[in-house]
Amino acid sequence: MADFQEKNKEMTQDLKTRRSMLQFIFPFMMENSKTKEFTSRLLKDDFVFFDLKDMEQQDDFYGGMKVSHRTLEKFFLPNIEPILFPRSIQSKEGIRRFTKNLELEATLQSPHLQTDFTINSIDIMLCPFHIGMMNIRVTLPDELDYNDVLYFGDTFRVLEPIVEDEENTKVGCANGSYTKVKDFIFNELIPNLTDFIDQQESNSTYFGSLPFFIDERMYVVGHISLDEDSSITKTDLYRASQLNGYDLDGKPYVGALNPAYIDRHYKKNVYDRWGDETYFIASEYHFACVTKASGKLEEALASEMYGQQYYALLLFFYYKIVLLKLTHEHSRIDIEKDQSETELLIIMITEFSAKYLFPEVNSTTSGKEITHILKEVFDIDRLYEDVVNTLSGLYQNQDKLTTNRNNYLLQILTIYTVLSGIYGMNLVIEDWKGKIRWGKIPDYSFFEYISLFVAISGIAISAILGIVALEKWIKEHRSKKNKIF
């Protein structure tokens, strides 16, 4: 263990940040029937609907930074814009963003870092397929150590402590202090959110209602600006991707010793078009811009991480959640018993593939190359292939089951058709004409009883089949809207 720590120490260096801004994204499942109520509650709690046409919002939520709405609008392809930037608060087919400006001063007290920080604003995104996402924008003090920034990101993203070291952390503000980040968020920042989270999917040990996706940790988006004379190494970038700050003893932590491993990670996860000045890093935990640029260029990079790059990450993050959700839904279905649920899942997969999942989202060279890294990091292509295979299997199973049901129904209807034809041509019960003479029924012959049974049961079965078909159509029509929007 001592040798491991010594090697870690040799691979790290002392870096100072000029400024650092982090965003923390938490996905959750919304209650199907409460989306409209949730929207009303957000507006009541001083959240505002994000609208690209409202130019006053360009510098309202970013701690003094400005995000150009015109640049945002032109960055994505035209077919992506309605998804990311719906024009109306009623546009349920898009990702509707509601933002609240906070500028809340808070503190973090942990075994290896005590610091103030500012929560600039908070987003709530309401997405199709009843996925919700919360995003918290945080600005850290200037000139923190690089190690401190990574440690803060790794510590604050833990909603509920999992290991012993995480239990000694406190987050608070003027109103109180909390040992769990989850309690701080849902008491101080957005106390009403838990009323709209679907907890039926989760078990007693999990918080967040997405057990198929992630544990109790938020995803981090970061902009880390270093001194101009800094030397950024592959190890520094690896640490950023993994949010490796300090180990249990409070020493700078790398998490990997093999230079060849770090080199492979660098080639896969780092976009170095503007190295050695600016790097973009993507992993399953952190998407970051690490730069030593200054002046207007650094301002533009910071704005991108709140604007274009943030939305690109958000889109692929959303893709991964929905693809995993669809796979999870398939695992919960009994194909033979839940026929309506199977049909609904087919509709959901088809709807997502046709309207939301696109191979390209941006036309610029750098935009394509960065989103390609994000696609690989989130494993979008493999997940989509699994869903396509699921869809193919569902179609085959549904076709077999439908054929069997139709065969059984055809056999029943054939029997009734034959019997009705025989009796219709050869036996007419005079008692059925005009007013029915119920008193004659006890005197019927055996064949007259058969005729009566065929007539009454045929009428009853036809009525039942009609009612069932109508109820199924209404239920599927409502379920489609409820499940997707």
C-alpha positions as CSV (number, residue, x, y, z in Angstrom):
1,M,0.0,0.0,0.0
2,A,2.9,2.4,0.8
3,D,4.5,1.7,-2.6
4,F,1.2,2.4,-4.3
5,Q,0.9,5.7,-2.5
6,E,4.5,6.7,-3.4
7,K,3.9,6.0,-7.0
8,N,0.7,8.0,-7.0
9,K,2.6,10.9,-5.4
10,E,5.2,10.7,-8.2
11,M,2.6,10.9,-10.9
12,T,0.8,13.9,-9.5
13,Q,1.8,17.5,-9.6
14,D,0.7,20.7,-7.8
15,L,-1.7,22.6,-10.1
16,K,-3.6,25.8,-9.3
17,T,-6.9,26.7,-10.8
18,R,-7.9,30.2,-11.7
19,R,-11.6,29.3,-11.6
20,S,-13.7,26.2,-11.7
21,M,-17.4,25.8,-12.4
22,L,-19.2,22.4,-11.9
23,Q,-22.6,21.2,-12.8
24,F,-24.2,18.2,-11.2
25,I,-26.9,16.2,-13.0
26,F,-29.3,13.8,-11.3
27,P,-31.7,11.7,-13.4
28,F,-35.0,10.4,-12.0
29,M,-38.3,8.8,-13.1
30,M,-41.4,11.0,-12.8
31,E,-44.8,9.9,-11.8
32,N,-46.9,9.3,-14.9
33,S,-49.9,11.2,-13.9
34,K,-48.2,14.1,-12.2
35,T,-46.4,15.8,-15.1
36,K,-48.9,18.6,-15.5
37,E,-49.0,19.2,-11.7
38,F,-45.2,19.2,-11.6
39,T,-45.0,21.9,-14.2
40,S,-47.5,24.1,-12.3
41,R,-45.5,23.5,-9.1
42,L,-42.2,24.6,-10.7
43,L,-43.7,27.8,-12.0
44,K,-45.2,28.5,-8.6
45,D,-41.8,28.0,-7.0
46,D,-40.2,30.7,-9.2
47,F,-38.8,28.5,-11.9
48,V,-39.0,30.0,-15.3
49,F,-39.4,28.1,-18.6
50,F,-36.2,28.3,-20.7
51,D,-36.9,29.9,-24.1
52,L,-34.3,30.6,-26.7
53,K,-36.3,33.5,-27.9
54,D,-36.0,35.2,-24.5
55,M,-32.7,37.0,-24.8
56,E,-32.9,38.3,-21.3
57,Q,-32.2,34.7,-20.1
58,Q,-28.7,34.7,-21.7
59,D,-27.0,35.9,-18.5
60,D,-29.6,35.2,-15.8
61,F,-28.5,31.7,-14.5
62,Y,-24.7,31.3,-14.9
63,G,-23.1,33.3,-12.1
64,G,-22.1,36.2,-14.3
65,M,-21.4,34.2,-17.4
66,K,-23.3,34.7,-20.6
67,V,-24.6,31.9,-22.9
68,S,-25.5,33.1,-26.4
69,H,-28.9,31.8,-27.4
70,R,-28.2,32.5,-31.1
71,T,-25.1,30.3,-30.9
72,L,-27.0,27.6,-29.1
73,E,-29.7,27.6,-31.8
74,K,-27.2,27.3,-34.6
75,F,-25.0,24.7,-33.0
76,F,-27.4,21.8,-33.4
77,L,-29.0,20.4,-36.5
78,P,-32.6,21.6,-37.3
79,N,-34.1,18.2,-36.4
80,I,-32.5,18.3,-32.9
81,E,-33.7,21.8,-32.0
82,P,-37.3,20.9,-31.3
83,I,-36.1,18.2,-28.9
84,L,-33.6,20.4,-26.9
85,F,-35.4,23.7,-27.2
86,P,-39.1,23.3,-27.3
87,R,-40.9,26.6,-28.1
88,S,-43.8,26.2,-25.7
89,I,-44.2,25.1,-22.2
90,Q,-46.9,22.7,-23.5
91,S,-44.5,21.0,-25.9
92,K,-44.3,17.6,-24.2
93,E,-42.4,16.0,-27.1
94,G,-39.3,18.0,-26.2
95,I,-37.0,18.4,-23.2
96,R,-38.6,21.2,-21.3
97,R,-36.1,23.1,-19.1
98,F,-37.2,25.1,-16.0
99,T,-34.6,27.1,-14.3
100,K,-34.4,28.9,-11.0
101,N,-31.8,31.5,-10.1
102,L,-30.4,31.0,-6.6
103,E,-26.9,32.5,-6.0
104,L,-26.9,30.6,-2.7
105,E,-23.8,30.7,-0.5
106,A,-23.0,27.3,0.9
107,T,-20.1,25.4,2.6
108,L,-18.6,21.9,2.3
109,Q,-16.8,20.4,5.3
110,S,-15.1,17.1,4.7
111,P,-12.1,15.2,6.0
112,H,-9.8,16.7,3.3
113,L,-11.4,19.9,2.2
114,Q,-13.3,22.8,3.8
115,T,-14.5,25.4,1.4
116,D,-17.2,27.8,0.5
117,F,-19.0,27.6,-2.8
118,T,-21.9,29.2,-4.6
119,I,-24.9,27.5,-6.1
120,N,-25.8,29.8,-9.0
121,S,-29.0,28.1,-10.3
122,I,-30.8,24.8,-10.6
123,D,-32.5,23.3,-13.7
124,I,-35.3,20.8,-13.8
125,M,-35.7,19.1,-17.2
126,L,-39.0,17.3,-18.0
127,C,-38.4,14.8,-20.8
128,P,-40.4,12.4,-22.9
129,F,-40.8,8.8,-21.5
130,H,-41.3,10.3,-18.0
131,I,-37.6,10.9,-17.5
132,G,-36.7,13.9,-15.3
133,M,-33.2,15.5,-14.8
134,M,-32.0,18.0,-12.2
135,N,-28.9,20.1,-12.8
136,I,-27.2,22.1,-10.1
137,R,-24.7,24.8,-11.2
138,V,-21.8,25.4,-8.7
139,T,-19.0,28.0,-8.7
140,L,-16.0,27.2,-6.6
141,P,-13.6,29.8,-5.1
142,D,-10.8,31.1,-7.4
143,E,-7.3,29.6,-7.1
144,L,-8.3,26.3,-5.5
145,D,-5.8,23.4,-5.9
146,Y,-6.6,21.1,-8.8
147,N,-6.8,18.3,-6.3
148,D,-9.4,20.2,-4.3
149,V,-11.6,20.8,-7.3
150,L,-11.6,17.1,-8.3
151,Y,-12.2,16.1,-4.7
152,F,-15.1,18.5,-4.3
153,G,-16.7,17.1,-7.5
154,D,-16.3,13.6,-6.3
155,T,-17.7,14.4,-2.8
156,F,-20.6,16.6,-3.7
157,R,-22.0,14.2,-6.3
158,V,-22.6,11.6,-3.7
159,L,-26.3,12.0,-2.8
160,E,-26.2,9.4,0.0
161,P,-23.0,8.1,1.7
162,I,-21.9,4.7,0.6
163,V,-18.5,4.3,2.2
164,E,-17.4,5.3,5.7
165,D,-15.2,8.2,4.5
166,E,-18.3,9.8,2.8
167,E,-20.2,9.8,6.1
168,N,-17.9,12.5,7.6
169,T,-19.0,15.1,5.1
170,K,-21.3,18.0,5.8
171,V,-23.0,20.4,3.4
172,G,-24.8,23.5,4.6
173,C,-25.9,27.0,4.2
174,A,-27.3,29.7,6.5
175,N,-30.5,27.7,7.1
176,G,-28.8,24.5,8.3
177,S,-26.2,21.8,7.9
178,Y,-26.7,18.3,6.5
179,T,-24.6,15.1,6.5
180,K,-26.2,14.0,3.2
181,V,-26.1,16.0,0.0
182,K,-29.5,14.5,-0.8
183,D,-31.0,16.1,2.3
184,F,-29.4,19.4,1.5
185,I,-30.8,19.4,-2.1
186,F,-34.3,18.3,-1.2
187,N,-34.6,20.5,1.8
188,E,-32.8,23.7,0.7
189,L,-32.9,23.8,-3.1
190,I,-36.0,22.0,-4.3
191,P,-38.1,20.6,-1.4
192,N,-41.0,19.6,-3.6
193,L,-39.2,17.3,-6.0
194,T,-39.7,14.1,-4.0
195,D,-43.4,14.4,-4.4
196,F,-43.1,13.8,-8.1
197,I,-40.4,11.1,-8.2
198,D,-41.7,7.6,-9.0
199,Q,-40.5,5.5,-6.1
200,Q,-42.3,2.3,-7.2
201,E,-39.3,1.2,-9.3
202,S,-36.8,1.5,-6.5
203,N,-36.2,-0.7,-3.5
204,S,-35.5,0.4,0.1
205,T,-31.7,0.6,-0.4
206,Y,-31.9,2.8,-3.5
207,F,-32.8,6.5,-3.9
208,G,-33.8,7.9,-7.3
209,S,-36.1,5.4,-9.0
210,L,-33.6,4.5,-11.8
211,P,-32.0,1.2,-10.4
212,F,-31.2,0.1,-14.0
213,F,-28.9,3.2,-14.6
214,I,-26.8,4.6,-11.8
215,D,-26.2,4.5,-8.1
216,E,-26.6,7.4,-5.7
217,R,-24.1,9.7,-7.5
218,M,-24.7,12.6,-9.8
219,Y,-23.0,13.1,-13.1
220,V,-20.6,16.0,-13.2
221,V,-19.9,18.6,-15.9
222,G,-16.9,20.8,-15.3
223,H,-15.0,23.8,-16.6
224,I,-11.5,23.9,-14.9
225,S,-9.3,26.9,-15.8
226,L,-5.6,26.5,-14.8
227,D,-2.7,29.0,-14.7
228,E,-1.3,29.9,-18.1
229,D,2.2,28.4,-17.2
230,S,0.7,25.0,-16.1
231,S,1.8,21.8,-17.8
232,I,-1.2,19.5,-18.3
233,T,-0.2,15.8,-18.4
234,K,-2.1,12.7,-19.4
235,T,-2.3,11.8,-15.8
236,D,-3.9,15.1,-14.9
237,L,-6.6,14.5,-17.5
238,Y,-7.1,10.9,-16.4
239,R,-7.6,12.1,-12.8
240,A,-10.2,14.7,-14.1
241,S,-12.1,12.0,-16.0
242,Q,-12.3,9.8,-12.8
243,L,-12.6,12.7,-10.4
244,N,-9.7,11.4,-8.4
245,G,-8.9,14.0,-5.8
246,Y,-7.5,12.6,-2.5
247,D,-7.2,9.1,-1.1
248,L,-8.3,8.1,2.4
249,D,-5.1,9.6,3.8
250,G,-5.7,12.9,2.2
251,K,-2.9,12.5,-0.4
252,P,-3.4,13.3,-4.2
253,Y,-4.9,10.2,-5.8
254,V,-4.4,8.9,-9.4
255,G,-6.2,5.5,-9.3
256,A,-3.9,4.0,-12.0
257,L,-0.2,3.2,-12.0
258,N,0.3,1.8,-15.5
259,P,1.3,4.6,-18.0
260,A,0.1,2.4,-20.8
261,Y,-3.3,2.1,-19.3
262,I,-3.5,5.9,-18.9
263,D,-2.3,6.3,-22.5
264,R,-5.1,4.0,-23.7
265,H,-7.7,6.0,-21.7
266,Y,-6.3,9.2,-23.1
267,K,-6.7,8.1,-26.7
268,K,-10.3,6.9,-26.1
269,N,-11.6,9.7,-23.8
270,V,-9.7,12.9,-24.5
271,Y,-10.3,15.4,-27.3
272,D,-7.0,17.2,-27.8
273,R,-7.5,19.2,-30.9
274,W,-6.3,22.3,-29.1
275,G,-3.6,20.6,-26.9
276,D,-1.6,21.5,-25.0
277,E,-3.8,24.5,-24.1
278,T,-7.3,23.0,-24.0
279,Y,-8.7,19.5,-23.6
280,F,-12.2,18.0,-23.4
281,I,-12.5,14.8,-21.4
282,A,-15.5,12.5,-21.2
283,S,-16.1,9.5,-18.9
284,E,-19.1,7.8,-17.2
285,Y,-18.6,10.2,-14.3
286,H,-17.4,13.5,-15.6
287,F,-17.4,15.6,-18.8
288,A,-15.0,18.4,-18.5
289,C,-13.0,21.2,-20.2
290,V,-9.5,21.6,-18.7
291,T,-7.8,24.6,-20.1
292,K,-5.0,27.1,-19.5
293,A,-6.5,29.6,-22.0
294,S,-7.1,33.1,-20.7
295,G,-9.1,36.2,-21.6
296,K,-11.9,36.1,-24.1
297,L,-11.0,32.5,-25.2
298,E,-11.4,31.2,-21.7
299,E,-14.7,33.1,-21.3
300,A,-15.9,31.5,-24.5
301,L,-14.9,28.0,-23.4
302,A,-16.7,28.5,-20.0
303,S,-19.8,29.7,-21.9
304,E,-19.7,26.6,-24.1
305,M,-19.7,24.3,-21.1
306,Y,-22.9,26.0,-19.9
307,G,-24.3,26.1,-23.5
308,Q,-23.4,24.0,-26.5
309,Q,-21.3,21.3,-24.8
310,Y,-23.8,21.0,-21.9
311,Y,-26.7,20.4,-24.2
312,A,-24.7,17.9,-26.3
313,L,-23.8,15.9,-23.1
314,L,-27.4,16.2,-21.9
315,L,-28.8,14.7,-25.1
316,F,-26.5,11.6,-25.1
317,F,-27.0,11.3,-21.3
318,Y,-30.8,11.2,-22.0
319,Y,-30.3,8.7,-24.9
320,K,-28.5,6.3,-22.5
321,I,-31.2,6.6,-19.8
322,V,-34.1,5.9,-22.2
323,L,-32.3,3.0,-23.9
324,L,-31.7,1.4,-20.5
325,K,-35.2,2.1,-19.5
326,L,-36.6,0.3,-22.6
327,T,-34.4,-2.7,-21.9
328,H,-35.5,-2.7,-18.3
329,E,-39.1,-2.6,-19.3
330,H,-38.6,-5.6,-21.6
331,S,-37.1,-7.6,-18.7
332,R,-40.2,-7.0,-16.6
333,I,-42.8,-8.1,-19.1
334,D,-44.4,-11.6,-19.2
335,I,-44.7,-11.9,-23.0
336,E,-47.7,-14.3,-22.8
337,K,-49.6,-12.6,-20.1
338,D,-48.8,-8.8,-20.6
339,Q,-49.8,-8.6,-24.3
340,S,-51.0,-5.0,-24.0
341,E,-47.7,-4.0,-22.3
342,T,-45.7,-5.8,-25.0
343,E,-47.6,-3.9,-27.7
344,L,-47.0,-0.6,-25.8
345,L,-43.2,-1.4,-25.5
346,I,-43.1,-1.9,-29.2
347,I,-44.7,1.5,-29.7
348,M,-42.3,3.1,-27.3
349,I,-39.2,1.7,-29.0
350,T,-40.5,2.7,-32.4
351,E,-41.3,6.2,-31.2
352,F,-37.9,6.7,-29.6
353,S,-36.0,5.4,-32.6
354,A,-38.0,7.5,-35.1
355,K,-38.3,10.8,-33.3
356,Y,-35.4,11.1,-30.8
357,L,-32.4,9.1,-31.6
358,F,-30.3,10.5,-34.4
359,P,-26.7,9.5,-35.6
360,E,-25.6,13.2,-36.0
361,V,-26.6,16.1,-33.8
362,N,-24.1,18.8,-34.9
363,S,-22.6,19.7,-38.3
364,T,-19.3,21.3,-37.1
365,T,-16.1,19.3,-37.1
366,S,-15.3,19.7,-33.4
367,G,-18.9,19.2,-32.5
368,K,-19.1,15.9,-34.4
369,E,-15.8,14.7,-32.9
370,I,-16.7,15.5,-29.3
371,T,-20.2,14.0,-29.6
372,H,-18.5,10.8,-31.1
373,I,-16.5,10.5,-27.9
374,L,-19.7,11.0,-25.8
375,K,-21.5,8.3,-27.9
376,E,-18.6,5.8,-27.2
377,V,-18.4,6.7,-23.5
378,F,-22.1,6.1,-23.0
379,D,-22.1,3.1,-25.2
380,I,-25.1,4.4,-27.2
381,D,-24.6,2.2,-30.3
382,R,-24.4,-1.1,-28.4
383,L,-27.4,-0.2,-26.2
384,Y,-29.4,0.8,-29.4
385,E,-28.5,-2.5,-31.0
386,D,-29.8,-4.3,-27.9
387,V,-33.0,-2.4,-28.1
388,V,-33.4,-3.1,-31.9
389,N,-32.9,-6.8,-31.2
390,T,-35.5,-6.6,-28.4
391,L,-37.9,-5.0,-30.9
392,S,-37.3,-7.8,-33.4
393,G,-37.9,-10.4,-30.8
394,L,-41.1,-8.6,-29.6
395,Y,-42.4,-8.5,-33.1
396,Q,-41.8,-12.2,-33.6
397,N,-43.3,-13.2,-30.3
398,Q,-46.3,-10.9,-30.8
399,D,-46.9,-12.3,-34.2
400,K,-46.9,-15.9,-32.9
401,L,-49.2,-15.0,-30.0
402,T,-51.6,-13.0,-32.3
403,T,-51.7,-15.9,-34.8
404,N,-52.6,-18.4,-32.0
405,R,-55.3,-16.1,-30.6
406,N,-56.8,-15.6,-34.0
407,N,-56.8,-19.3,-34.6
408,Y,-58.6,-20.0,-31.4
409,L,-61.1,-17.2,-32.1
410,L,-61.6,-18.5,-35.6
411,Q,-62.3,-22.0,-34.3
412,I,-65.0,-20.7,-32.0
413,L,-66.6,-18.5,-34.6
414,T,-66.5,-21.4,-37.1
415,I,-68.4,-23.6,-34.7
416,Y,-71.0,-20.9,-34.1
417,T,-71.3,-20.2,-37.8
418,V,-71.8,-23.9,-38.7
419,L,-74.4,-24.4,-35.9
420,S,-76.2,-21.2,-36.7
421,G,-76.3,-22.1,-40.4
422,I,-77.7,-25.5,-39.7
423,Y,-80.3,-24.3,-37.3
424,G,-81.1,-21.3,-39.4
425,M,-81.9,-23.4,-42.4
426,N,-83.6,-26.3,-40.7
427,L,-85.2,-25.1,-37.5
428,V,-87.1,-22.0,-36.8
429,I,-88.6,-21.5,-33.3
430,E,-91.9,-19.7,-33.7
431,D,-91.7,-18.7,-30.0
432,W,-88.8,-16.3,-30.9
433,K,-90.9,-14.2,-33.3
434,G,-92.4,-11.0,-32.0
435,K,-92.9,-11.1,-28.3
436,I,-90.8,-14.0,-26.8
437,R,-93.0,-16.6,-25.0
438,W,-90.8,-17.5,-22.1
439,G,-93.4,-19.9,-20.8
440,K,-92.8,-22.3,-23.7
441,I,-89.2,-22.8,-22.9
442,P,-89.7,-25.7,-20.5
443,D,-91.5,-27.7,-23.3
444,Y,-88.6,-27.3,-25.8
445,S,-87.0,-30.4,-27.4
446,F,-83.3,-31.2,-27.1
447,F,-82.5,-29.5,-30.4
448,E,-84.6,-26.5,-29.6
449,Y,-82.5,-26.0,-26.4
450,I,-79.3,-26.3,-28.5
451,S,-80.7,-23.6,-30.9
452,L,-81.6,-21.3,-27.9
453,F,-78.2,-21.8,-26.4
454,V,-76.4,-21.1,-29.6
455,A,-78.4,-17.9,-30.2
456,I,-78.0,-16.5,-26.7
457,S,-74.3,-17.4,-26.3
458,G,-73.5,-16.1,-29.7
459,I,-75.1,-12.8,-29.0
460,A,-73.3,-12.6,-25.6
461,I,-69.9,-13.6,-27.0
462,S,-70.2,-11.0,-29.8
463,A,-71.1,-8.3,-27.3
464,I,-68.2,-9.3,-25.0
465,L,-65.7,-9.3,-27.8
466,G,-66.9,-5.9,-29.0
467,I,-66.7,-4.4,-25.5
468,V,-63.2,-5.9,-24.8
469,A,-61.9,-4.6,-28.2
470,L,-63.2,-1.1,-27.5
471,E,-61.8,-1.1,-24.0
472,K,-58.4,-2.3,-25.3
473,W,-58.3,0.4,-27.9
474,I,-59.1,3.1,-25.4
475,K,-56.6,1.8,-22.9
476,E,-53.8,1.5,-25.4
477,H,-54.5,5.0,-26.8
478,R,-54.3,6.5,-23.3
479,S,-51.3,4.3,-22.2
480,K,-49.3,5.4,-25.2
481,K,-49.6,9.0,-24.3
482,N,-49.2,8.4,-20.6
483,K,-46.1,6.2,-21.0
484,I,-44.3,8.5,-23.5
485,F,-45.5,12.0,-22.5
